[in-house]
Structures are given as structure tokens and as C-alpha cells.
Amino acid sequence: MVTAEGLRRLPFDYYGRYQLAADVVDAVRSSSPAAVLDVGGGPGSLATFLGGDRVVASDLAVSRWHEPAPTLVMADGAALPFPDRAFDVVVTLDTLEHVVPKKRSAVLRELMRTSRGWVFAVCPCATAGVAEADAALLSYVRTVFGEEFSTVTTLQEHLAFGLPDASQVEAVLREQGGEVARFPSGRLDRWLPMMMLFFHLMRLGRDDPVERVQAWYNRLFYADDLREPSYRQAFLCRLDGAPGPPIDEVVARILPDQLSLTADASGFSALQAGLREELTRVAGEYRERIAQLEVELAAARAEAAREANRAAALERFRERVLSHPLVRARGALRRRFLA
């Protein structure tokens, strides 16, 4: 079983949206275990965050580097193979931006149809600065990792399809008879630098520094990332007659208290200081390892030099033996009798 601290070691961008979905399910649940559908959730991360619930995932495909969800149904989100009102909560996380625009409304309607209570949709939207952040990150990962890197394909799809319009998403959910609350997820002023740091640490080739930085960030800043300007928009929809608390109470339970600008600036300063401290520690570890490798390299070079000296000494001894008069005479006799 994965512990809470183990989950915090996940990449902050994953942790932020899956922990938020888990918090929403916990806030609206009217039964335990809850029946949850995760549309576009082929990798199965939500099931890990909701270990006590019955989580079904649907997806069109699962990338080869992911372990599939424990309960996975291969299906198009615009035509789900589930009956009406089959699940307590229906969730989709970072999926709408990968759906061609003309099918997005159909996906949202399917979320509403298959839920008997609540729908929760999270995705990057065409709000100020988000497409520019995607383009900047795309330029970085393409340069560092190459054109075949999976994140390159993901970001290219964001830009090619165009990000969802937040007002249109909200309108479709309301059309289906739902009460909708919209709130931010993933502070944009932190998202881009943290994503670049994540990929920079990935280049080191070791999991530990990556996971330590993610755990530190997720523990301290997860809740405070639910602010504008944000990379994602979260849409919580309560269907008519749904069990559970009023939607305003759910949102108030999830969102952090609104801090003053001074406190917010102080929080950002704490983020910078913490990042510097963690990066200093990681850099120190690598300096120690480099120093150790330099010692090992020097020892290997010394041993190679000794081996070269021994080989040269053996060659000189061989030449002296072969040039000795008795050896040369013996060689001449052998050639004479064999001729």
C-alpha cells in the first residue's frame, strides 16, 4: 500500500490534480466505498489515491511506460459503455485538452449521464498565460530530450487542438442540469519554473533528488497552489438531487483561506528559500559523488600505469632473451636442420 508520504514523492503536477480529485471525492461522498469513474484515467493514478473506493478507469489507450489501472475499460469518453447514473462521482483529469474540440461537449455530457451525483473535471484552459507556458516548456523539453520525448507529443497536442474554453466547459455542465463551481488549480507562476526544475533533475539520472524535491513541494505548497493565476481550471458539478453537502461548502472545504498579498509574497519567498536549500543539498551530494569518482578514476589510472610498466618490463625482458647468443644460435641451428 502506498503511504501518503510515498504519494507526495510523485511529480508535483501529477500529485496536485490527483490529490485534489481525492479531496473532492472525500468531501462529497455519501457512502464508503464510493463508486468513482475516472475518464481518461488509464494509468490508474486515481485508484492509488482512493485506495478504499471502487475506482473504474476508462481510456482509449495506455502509454507503454504506465502500469494500467487495476480496473480499466477501453472506451471513447464521448461514448462511455456504462449505464445512466452508474457512479457516485465521475472525474476527468487533464483529458479534455487531448480531445478534439468538436467532441469536448459530448465528453462532458457523458460525464453527466454516467454520474448519479457529482462530476469533477480538471484541465488546462485557454486562460491568460497558459498556452505561452506550454509553448515555453515545449521549447525546453524538445531541446533537452529530443523530438521523441513523450512530453513533447503531449504539449504539441495541447497547442494543436487548442486549450478548452473555460466558459464553454462551464456552460455545457450547466446545460445538463448541474450546479457548477469553478476554481483554480496549479499556480501558473510556480508551475512553469517547477516543471523546468523537474525535467532538469530528471536529466541527472537518479530518482532520489527528483522525488525529494517533489515531496518537499507537495507537502508545503499543494493547498496554496489552488490560486489564480492558475495553469488549470477545476469544474465541480452537483447534479440535481445529488446526495452530499451543498456545493459551496465543498469548495470552501477544499480551497485554502485567502491570504493577504503580504502573506502570499512571504509564501513565495519561502518557496524560493526552500528550493535553494534543497538544490544546495542535492548539489552537495553530487559534489561528494564527483569527488569520490575522481579518487576512483585516479586510482584506476595509477593501476593502468603500473600495468603498462609491467608490460613494458616484460617486453624488454623478452627482447633481451631473444637477443642472447645462445638463443640466437639455437634458432640458427633449428632453421638449418628444418631447411
Secondary structure, 3 states (H helix, E strand, C coil): CCCHHHHHCCCHHHHHHHHHHHHHHHHHCCCCCCEEEEECCCCCHHHHHCCCCEEEEEECCCCCCCCCCCCEEECCCCCCCCCCCCEEEEEEECCHHHCCHHHHHHHHHHHHHHEEEEEEEEEECCCCCHHHHHHHHHHHHHHHHCCCCHHHHHHHHHHHHCCCCHHHHHHHHHHCCEEEEEEEEEEHHHHHHHHHHHHHHHCCCCHHHHHHHHHHHHHHHCHHHCCCCEEEEEEEEEECCCCCCCHHHHHHHHCCCCCCHHHHHHHHHHHHHHHHHHHHHHHHHHHHHHHHHHHHHHHHHHHHHHHHHHHHHHHHHHHHHHHCHHHHHHHHHHHHHHC
